[in-house]
Amino acid sequence: MEGLNHAHHNDELNIRIAGRGGQGIIKLGLFLAEASVLEGKNVVQTQSYGPEARGGACRTDLIISNGEIDYPGLRRIDVFLVLDQEAYLKYSPILDEKSIVIYDSDLVKPDRAKHIAIGFPFTKKAIEDFGNPIFANIIAFGALVAITKIIKPETALYVLKKRLKKFQEENLNAFVEGYELALITPKAVA
């Protein structure tokens, strides 16, 4: 786990992924958890969503570590991937100045003074390149993997191939697009 060394302690990365129901947030967390386990890491993954399945704020939290995980909940957020403004407002109070926020630049307006913020047009890209906003979460997954280096991109693609039988090619391409987008984008992007 050589990515983001300044952000995590004891070789442990605390990640919150949030958005609204229907954006594939929980699924994204499950993909990241599975890929991390395949690489021999310890993972705790929890999820939370409101009574409304679609439309309400939802989140998944992951603790990924090379060592033992002694507490199943987030004590801090090292990386916050957020695809919805309401979810940002609801879950951002526990962010600190070391937290890295990766956000959908068309849907979220983060408080840039309080933490490191890196924006990408995930939903716009999904619509432009795949004709459907549903691929935004997989594009965001690619960017998350590129920025954190928490898992190898090959492992993520393996999990996506195994888990997503429908629109498999589009999903794999969406991941690669997000990964490459994050690699070529300056880190201080608005």
MARMIBA-805230 format. One record per residue (C-alpha): x, y, z; residue in three letters. Coordinates in nm, 2 decimals, padded with zeros to 4 digits, always signed. Layout:
<site east="X" north="Y" up="Z" resn="Ala"/>
...
END
This chain:
<site east="+00.00" north="+00.00" up="+00.00" resn="Met"/>
<site east="+00.24" north="+00.26" up="-00.12" resn="Glu"/>
<site east="-00.02" north="+00.51" up="-00.24" resn="Gly"/>
<site east="-00.11" north="+00.80" up="-00.01" resn="Leu"/>
<site east="+00.14" north="+00.73" up="+00.26" resn="Asn"/>
<site east="+00.07" north="+01.06" up="+00.43" resn="His"/>
<site east="-00.30" north="+00.96" up="+00.47" resn="Ala"/>
<site east="-00.29" north="+00.63" up="+00.65" resn="His"/>
<site east="-00.14" north="+00.50" up="+00.97" resn="His"/>
<site east="-00.01" north="+00.15" up="+01.05" resn="Asn"/>
<site east="-00.05" north="+00.05" up="+00.69" resn="Asp"/>
<site east="-00.43" north="+00.09" up="+00.72" resn="Glu"/>
<site east="-00.65" north="+00.29" up="+00.48" resn="Leu"/>
<site east="-01.00" north="+00.40" up="+00.59" resn="Asn"/>
<site east="-01.23" north="+00.47" up="+00.30" resn="Ile"/>
<site east="-01.58" north="+00.60" up="+00.28" resn="Arg"/>
<site east="-01.77" north="+00.58" up="-00.05" resn="Ile"/>
<site east="-02.10" north="+00.77" up="-00.06" resn="Ala"/>
<site east="-02.37" north="+00.88" up="-00.29" resn="Gly"/>
<site east="-02.74" north="+00.82" up="-00.33" resn="Arg"/>
<site east="-02.93" north="+00.49" up="-00.36" resn="Gly"/>
<site east="-02.92" north="+00.36" up="-00.72" resn="Gly"/>
<site east="-02.57" north="+00.49" up="-00.80" resn="Gln"/>
<site east="-02.41" north="+00.15" up="-00.73" resn="Gly"/>
<site east="-02.22" north="+00.27" up="-00.41" resn="Ile"/>
<site east="-02.26" north="-00.05" up="-00.21" resn="Ile"/>
<site east="-02.16" north="-00.26" up="-00.51" resn="Lys"/>
<site east="-01.84" north="-00.05" up="-00.55" resn="Leu"/>
<site east="-01.75" north="-00.11" up="-00.19" resn="Gly"/>
<site east="-01.80" north="-00.49" up="-00.23" resn="Leu"/>
<site east="-01.58" north="-00.49" up="-00.54" resn="Phe"/>
<site east="-01.30" north="-00.30" up="-00.36" resn="Leu"/>
<site east="-01.33" north="-00.53" up="-00.06" resn="Ala"/>
<site east="-01.31" north="-00.85" up="-00.27" resn="Glu"/>
<site east="-01.02" north="-00.73" up="-00.47" resn="Ala"/>
<site east="-00.83" north="-00.63" up="-00.15" resn="Ser"/>
<site east="-00.89" north="-00.97" up="+00.00" resn="Val"/>
<site east="-00.77" north="-01.14" up="-00.32" resn="Leu"/>
<site east="-00.44" north="-00.94" up="-00.27" resn="Glu"/>
<site east="-00.40" north="-01.08" up="+00.08" resn="Gly"/>
<site east="-00.52" north="-00.78" up="+00.28" resn="Lys"/>
<site east="-00.75" north="-00.77" up="+00.58" resn="Asn"/>
<site east="-01.08" north="-00.59" up="+00.51" resn="Val"/>
<site east="-01.38" north="-00.47" up="+00.71" resn="Val"/>
<site east="-01.66" north="-00.35" up="+00.50" resn="Gln"/>
<site east="-01.99" north="-00.20" up="+00.64" resn="Thr"/>
<site east="-02.28" north="-00.03" up="+00.46" resn="Gln"/>
<site east="-02.56" north="+00.20" up="+00.55" resn="Ser"/>
<site east="-02.85" north="+00.33" up="+00.35" resn="Tyr"/>
<site east="-03.18" north="+00.50" up="+00.44" resn="Gly"/>
<site east="-03.52" north="+00.34" up="+00.42" resn="Pro"/>
<site east="-03.56" north="+00.45" up="+00.06" resn="Glu"/>
<site east="-03.37" north="+00.21" up="-00.17" resn="Ala"/>
<site east="-03.32" north="+00.47" up="-00.44" resn="Arg"/>
<site east="-03.26" north="+00.84" up="-00.40" resn="Gly"/>
<site east="-03.15" north="+00.86" up="-00.03" resn="Gly"/>
<site east="-02.79" north="+00.90" up="+00.09" resn="Ala"/>
<site east="-02.61" north="+00.58" up="+00.12" resn="Cys"/>
<site east="-02.25" north="+00.48" up="+00.21" resn="Arg"/>
<site east="-02.01" north="+00.20" up="+00.24" resn="Thr"/>
<site east="-01.71" north="+00.21" up="+00.47" resn="Asp"/>
<site east="-01.39" north="+00.00" up="+00.43" resn="Leu"/>
<site east="-01.09" north="-00.05" up="+00.64" resn="Ile"/>
<site east="-00.82" north="-00.21" up="+00.44" resn="Ile"/>
<site east="-00.50" north="-00.32" up="+00.61" resn="Ser"/>
<site east="-00.19" north="-00.54" up="+00.57" resn="Asn"/>
<site east="-00.21" north="-00.60" up="+00.94" resn="Gly"/>
<site east="-00.48" north="-00.69" up="+01.19" resn="Glu"/>
<site east="-00.79" north="-00.46" up="+01.21" resn="Ile"/>
<site east="-00.87" north="-00.41" up="+01.58" resn="Asp"/>
<site east="-01.18" north="-00.20" up="+01.54" resn="Tyr"/>
<site east="-01.46" north="-00.25" up="+01.28" resn="Pro"/>
<site east="-01.56" north="+00.11" up="+01.23" resn="Gly"/>
<site east="-01.40" north="+00.42" up="+01.08" resn="Leu"/>
<site east="-01.21" north="+00.63" up="+01.33" resn="Arg"/>
<site east="-01.12" north="+00.87" up="+01.06" resn="Arg"/>
<site east="-01.16" north="+00.90" up="+00.68" resn="Ile"/>
<site east="-00.84" north="+00.89" up="+00.48" resn="Asp"/>
<site east="-01.02" north="+00.88" up="+00.14" resn="Val"/>
<site east="-01.38" north="+00.99" up="+00.08" resn="Phe"/>
<site east="-01.52" north="+00.90" up="-00.27" resn="Leu"/>
<site east="-01.85" north="+01.09" up="-00.31" resn="Val"/>
<site east="-02.09" north="+01.10" up="-00.60" resn="Leu"/>
<site east="-02.37" north="+01.32" up="-00.45" resn="Asp"/>
<site east="-02.39" north="+01.66" up="-00.28" resn="Gln"/>
<site east="-02.64" north="+01.54" up="-00.01" resn="Glu"/>
<site east="-02.41" north="+01.25" up="+00.08" resn="Ala"/>
<site east="-02.12" north="+01.49" up="+00.09" resn="Tyr"/>
<site east="-02.30" north="+01.72" up="+00.33" resn="Leu"/>
<site east="-02.42" north="+01.43" up="+00.55" resn="Lys"/>
<site east="-02.09" north="+01.25" up="+00.58" resn="Tyr"/>
<site east="-01.83" north="+01.52" up="+00.55" resn="Ser"/>
<site east="-01.83" north="+01.65" up="+00.91" resn="Pro"/>
<site east="-01.58" north="+01.37" up="+01.02" resn="Ile"/>
<site east="-01.33" north="+01.47" up="+00.75" resn="Leu"/>
<site east="-01.01" north="+01.64" up="+00.85" resn="Asp"/>
<site east="-00.74" north="+01.84" up="+00.66" resn="Glu"/>
<site east="-00.56" north="+01.51" up="+00.58" resn="Lys"/>
<site east="-00.87" north="+01.35" up="+00.42" resn="Ser"/>
<site east="-00.86" north="+01.32" up="+00.05" resn="Ile"/>
<site east="-01.20" north="+01.38" up="-00.12" resn="Val"/>
<site east="-01.24" north="+01.23" up="-00.47" resn="Ile"/>
<site east="-01.57" north="+01.37" up="-00.60" resn="Tyr"/>
<site east="-01.80" north="+01.40" up="-00.90" resn="Asp"/>
<site east="-01.72" north="+01.75" up="-01.02" resn="Ser"/>
<site east="-02.06" north="+01.80" up="-01.17" resn="Asp"/>
<site east="-02.26" north="+01.68" up="-00.87" resn="Leu"/>
<site east="-02.06" north="+01.77" up="-00.56" resn="Val"/>
<site east="-01.92" north="+02.10" up="-00.44" resn="Lys"/>
<site east="-01.67" north="+02.02" up="-00.16" resn="Pro"/>
<site east="-01.54" north="+02.26" up="+00.10" resn="Asp"/>
<site east="-01.19" north="+02.28" up="-00.05" resn="Arg"/>
<site east="-01.05" north="+02.48" up="+00.25" resn="Ala"/>
<site east="-01.11" north="+02.18" up="+00.48" resn="Lys"/>
<site east="-00.95" north="+01.89" up="+00.30" resn="His"/>
<site east="-00.77" north="+01.78" up="-00.02" resn="Ile"/>
<site east="-01.03" north="+01.76" up="-00.30" resn="Ala"/>
<site east="-00.98" north="+01.61" up="-00.64" resn="Ile"/>
<site east="-01.28" north="+01.63" up="-00.88" resn="Gly"/>
<site east="-01.36" north="+01.43" up="-01.19" resn="Phe"/>
<site east="-01.67" north="+01.44" up="-01.42" resn="Pro"/>
<site east="-01.76" north="+01.08" up="-01.35" resn="Phe"/>
<site east="-02.13" north="+01.11" up="-01.44" resn="Thr"/>
<site east="-02.07" north="+01.33" up="-01.74" resn="Lys"/>
<site east="-01.81" north="+01.08" up="-01.88" resn="Lys"/>
<site east="-02.05" north="+00.79" up="-01.82" resn="Ala"/>
<site east="-02.32" north="+00.97" up="-02.03" resn="Ile"/>
<site east="-02.08" north="+01.09" up="-02.30" resn="Glu"/>
<site east="-01.88" north="+00.77" up="-02.34" resn="Asp"/>
<site east="-02.13" north="+00.49" up="-02.25" resn="Phe"/>
<site east="-02.47" north="+00.66" up="-02.30" resn="Gly"/>
<site east="-02.57" north="+00.59" up="-01.94" resn="Asn"/>
<site east="-02.50" north="+00.76" up="-01.60" resn="Pro"/>
<site east="-02.50" north="+00.41" up="-01.44" resn="Ile"/>
<site east="-02.13" north="+00.36" up="-01.53" resn="Phe"/>
<site east="-02.02" north="+00.66" up="-01.32" resn="Ala"/>
<site east="-01.95" north="+00.44" up="-01.02" resn="Asn"/>
<site east="-01.71" north="+00.21" up="-01.21" resn="Ile"/>
<site east="-01.53" north="+00.51" up="-01.37" resn="Ile"/>
<site east="-01.50" north="+00.65" up="-01.01" resn="Ala"/>
<site east="-01.37" north="+00.30" up="-00.90" resn="Phe"/>
<site east="-01.09" north="+00.33" up="-01.16" resn="Gly"/>
<site east="-01.00" north="+00.68" up="-01.03" resn="Ala"/>
<site east="-01.00" north="+00.56" up="-00.67" resn="Leu"/>
<site east="-00.76" north="+00.27" up="-00.75" resn="Val"/>
<site east="-00.53" north="+00.50" up="-00.95" resn="Ala"/>
<site east="-00.51" north="+00.76" up="-00.67" resn="Ile"/>
<site east="-00.49" north="+00.53" up="-00.37" resn="Thr"/>
<site east="-00.29" north="+00.24" up="-00.53" resn="Lys"/>
<site east="-00.47" north="+00.03" up="-00.26" resn="Ile"/>
<site east="-00.50" north="-00.26" up="-00.51" resn="Ile"/>
<site east="-00.36" north="-00.34" up="-00.85" resn="Lys"/>
<site east="-00.58" north="-00.24" up="-01.14" resn="Pro"/>
<site east="-00.56" north="-00.60" up="-01.27" resn="Glu"/>
<site east="-00.71" north="-00.73" up="-00.95" resn="Thr"/>
<site east="-01.00" north="-00.48" up="-00.98" resn="Ala"/>
<site east="-01.06" north="-00.58" up="-01.34" resn="Leu"/>
<site east="-01.06" north="-00.95" up="-01.25" resn="Tyr"/>
<site east="-01.33" north="-00.88" up="-00.98" resn="Val"/>
<site east="-01.54" north="-00.67" up="-01.22" resn="Leu"/>
<site east="-01.51" north="-00.94" up="-01.49" resn="Lys"/>
<site east="-01.62" north="-01.21" up="-01.24" resn="Lys"/>
<site east="-01.91" north="-01.01" up="-01.08" resn="Arg"/>
<site east="-02.05" north="-00.81" up="-01.37" resn="Leu"/>
<site east="-02.18" north="-01.04" up="-01.64" resn="Lys"/>
<site east="-02.42" north="-00.77" up="-01.78" resn="Lys"/>
<site east="-02.25" north="-00.49" up="-01.98" resn="Phe"/>
<site east="-01.92" north="-00.65" up="-01.89" resn="Gln"/>
<site east="-01.72" north="-00.48" up="-02.17" resn="Glu"/>
<site east="-01.86" north="-00.14" up="-02.09" resn="Glu"/>
<site east="-01.78" north="-00.18" up="-01.72" resn="Asn"/>
<site east="-01.42" north="-00.29" up="-01.79" resn="Leu"/>
<site east="-01.38" north="+00.00" up="-02.02" resn="Asn"/>
<site east="-01.54" north="+00.24" up="-01.77" resn="Ala"/>
<site east="-01.29" north="+00.12" up="-01.50" resn="Phe"/>
<site east="-00.99" north="+00.18" up="-01.73" resn="Val"/>
<site east="-01.12" north="+00.52" up="-01.83" resn="Glu"/>
<site east="-01.15" north="+00.63" up="-01.47" resn="Gly"/>
<site east="-00.80" north="+00.49" up="-01.39" resn="Tyr"/>
<site east="-00.64" north="+00.67" up="-01.68" resn="Glu"/>
<site east="-00.83" north="+00.99" up="-01.61" resn="Leu"/>
<site east="-00.69" north="+01.00" up="-01.26" resn="Ala"/>
<site east="-00.34" north="+00.93" up="-01.38" resn="Leu"/>
<site east="-00.33" north="+01.21" up="-01.63" resn="Ile"/>
<site east="-00.52" north="+01.47" up="-01.42" resn="Thr"/>
<site east="-00.32" north="+01.71" up="-01.20" resn="Pro"/>
<site east="-00.39" north="+01.63" up="-00.84" resn="Lys"/>
<site east="-00.50" north="+01.99" up="-00.75" resn="Ala"/>
<site east="-00.78" north="+01.98" up="-01.01" resn="Val"/>
<site east="-01.10" north="+02.17" up="-00.92" resn="Ala"/>
END
